[in-house]
Amino acid sequence: MDTRDKQAILDVLNSLEVVEKQGGEDSYILVKNNVETRKKLISLGVNPKAINDYGDKETFCILALAFNEGYANFWHKGLLVNWPQEAVDLIEEMESALRS
């Protein structure tokens, strides 16, 4: 899957209304699992089984879907993104330095 396809999927995931989320070590971001959302994602190439694997009939976790299926590699300022690893490493280094 090329970068444009991944970005189209991320655009949809990032646009969904979050119904529940938690940060930290056991992070999750749940959105409604409805027909409209499923149609959008499936039309972009997301496997319907993958949606089911990260949730239930009511909700699914966009964080798990995006990271485990390879659509995103970082969460930055409230958005799932897929950036070059060098950029991710640099941001993580800067954030770590700021916390020190």
C-alpha positions, 0 to 999 in steps of 0.5 A, spaced: 500 500 500 502 506 498 503 512 502 497 516 499 492 510 500 495 510 507 494 517 508 487 516 505 485 511 511 488 516 516 484 521 514 478 517 515 480 515 522 482 521 524 476 524 522 471 519 526 468 522 533 471 518 539 467 515 544 472 513 549 479 514 550 485 512 554 492 514 554 498 511 557 501 504 557 494 501 555 492 506 550 486 506 546 481 510 542 474 507 541 470 510 535 463 507 533 463 501 529 457 503 524 455 501 517 458 508 514 464 508 517 465 501 515 464 502 508 468 508 508 474 504 510 473 498 506 472 502 500 479 505 501 482 498 502 481 496 509 480 489 511 473 488 514 476 482 518 481 487 521 476 492 523 472 486 527 479 484 530 480 491 534 473 491 537 466 489 537 459 490 534 459 497 537 466 500 537 473 499 535 480 501 536 483 506 531 489 506 535 490 499 534 487 498 527 492 504 525 498 501 528 497 494 527 495 494 520 501 499 518 497 505 517 500 509 522 507 509 526 506 515 531 501 519 534 502 526 534 498 532 537 491 528 537 492 525 530 495 518 527 500 519 522 505 515 518 512 519 518 519 517 516 522 513 522 527 519 522 522 524 524 519 520 529 525 519 532 527 526 532 520 528 535 521 523 541 528 525 542 526 532 543 520 530 547 524 526 552 529 532 552 524 537 554 521 532 560 528 531 563 
